Amino acid sequence: MADPRAGLHDHSMHVQHLLYEPRRAGISQHVLSLVRGLPDVQHSVLLSAGLRGVASELRALGCAVEEVAIGSRFVPRAAVGELPRAIRAAGADVVHLHNVHTGLFGSVAARLGGARRVVFTPQTLDLRRRWLRPAFLAALRRLARDHAAWVAVNRAQAATMRTLHPFPERVHWIPNAAP
């Protein structure tokens, strides 16, 4: 009888995650959970340089990890230099952008890096600088044309994201485990 686990770690798909957080928080936990929960997928992670503990945990799980100096969460210089180079070098099947800010600069980096497919999970659409929200959402709407999917973490967010995305059928709701 064949082993039902055979082929589980063949890594037939490669997902490169782009994670920005100034310090460890919920999004880091989310990415760690994805990596742990999807062992049959090859994961590589680009993350902000201050997340050394997260980087160590990801490496222990078998991920290729590259720490990148991301100064500004709105327009980091890395979005047009280091990030596109790393995206191109990885040649991943999917680049998964985690965080509302990463959605903006990560979309630019993914385009410049020749990403094949981009998935965006904003976690939240709130910005601390509320006056920037209209321009920020307009930019996301424009960049959404290149995205294979947007992932909402709750029904209300999915409804809002469907009004923003030029192709609302690309918005998917996957419940977040966070309360």
Secondary structure, DSSP 8 states (H G I E B T S, - for coil): ---TTTTTT---SEEEEEE--SSS-HHHHHHHHHHHH-TTSEEEEEEETT-HHHHHHHHHTT-EEEEE----SSS-GGGGTHHHHHHHHHT-SEEEEESHHHHHHHHHHHHHTT-S-EEEE-S----SSGGGHHHHHHHHHHHGGG-SEEEESSHHHHHHHHHH-SSGGGEEE---S--
